[in-house]
Amino acid sequence: MEPVLIVLIVLVVVAFIALIKTIQVIPQASAAIVERFGRYTRTLSAGLNIVVPFIDTIRNRIDLREQVVPFPPQPVITSDNLVVNIDTVIYYQVTDPRAATYEVASYIQAIEQLTVTTLRNIIGSMDLESTLTSREVINAGLRGVLDEATGRWGIRVNRVELKAIEPPTSIQDSMEKQMRADRDKRAAILTAEGARQAQILRAEGEKQAAVLQAEGEAQAAVLKADGEAAAIRTVFEAIHEGDADQKLLAYQYLQTLPELAKGDANKLWIIPSEVGDALKGLGGAFQGVTGGGAPAAPAVTPPAARVPVDPATAPRPVDTENKTARPRVEPTRQYPKIDE
């Protein structure tokens, strides 16, 4: 019984192992390559799959999801002979598991080497400034070359990104100094523009203020002149309506005289000629009130008419020092010149 029991145990173990090898469970977004006696048979998709045990073998299990592979920095020479280190990141996806298994030995290593060579070709035709400012152009160029080359490997390159571009340290220092100088220049320009705009606005404000002040003074002067004219007109109309006589005018002159003498700096003040006539009228008014009658006005002798005098017949002037008559000067006579 013991040999039979051993045989049964062995058959059970073999059957269990065969069952395990027969049933293959493939996860989602994965694939498996099946070979029969070393030859490709089929590709297993996600789910439960049945294979022939001890005849079919699983060659490779491939992840069909998008993969991200960062590559180490690679030294690249630009067209102006500057060495820059560039870090790249590749986003790819396996579209054909059979091609990815049999068309290339290691598609990851192949993609890396292809990325380095393509990157050197693209950067070698660009200078440093273009390299730093043309990342989109470099990415598009890398993606086009890699997608075309990896298509027959069953690989699709979705994106290529330049993670970092590091120029030499000396170039970085020079770039920082240049950027600092540009920023200082822009700051100085902005400051000057601000000062200029402030001065312009200040000048415009002062101009408007001066114009408004001048207009205000002009309107004030016009209003003041209109007021004075109205006051003079009112006084003139009141005088004519009241029919003021010489007595009232003389009294107004007397009231005005103290106003003329006001002020500490008034050393000399002039009395108009009309004041004498006003005083005479006022005096006559007082005499009329007291009954004395008006005084007779002094007779004014008209000035004698001037008669032209002939210099030849006119009396000679007398010298007050010598008490002698000076010689008569004839205007038409030529006198000899006396030499000194």
Summary of the structure (lengths in Angstrom):
residues: 340
radius of gyration: 64.0
end to end distance: 188.2
largest distance: 201.8
contacts: 751
relative contact order: 0.05
helix: 51%
strand: 20%
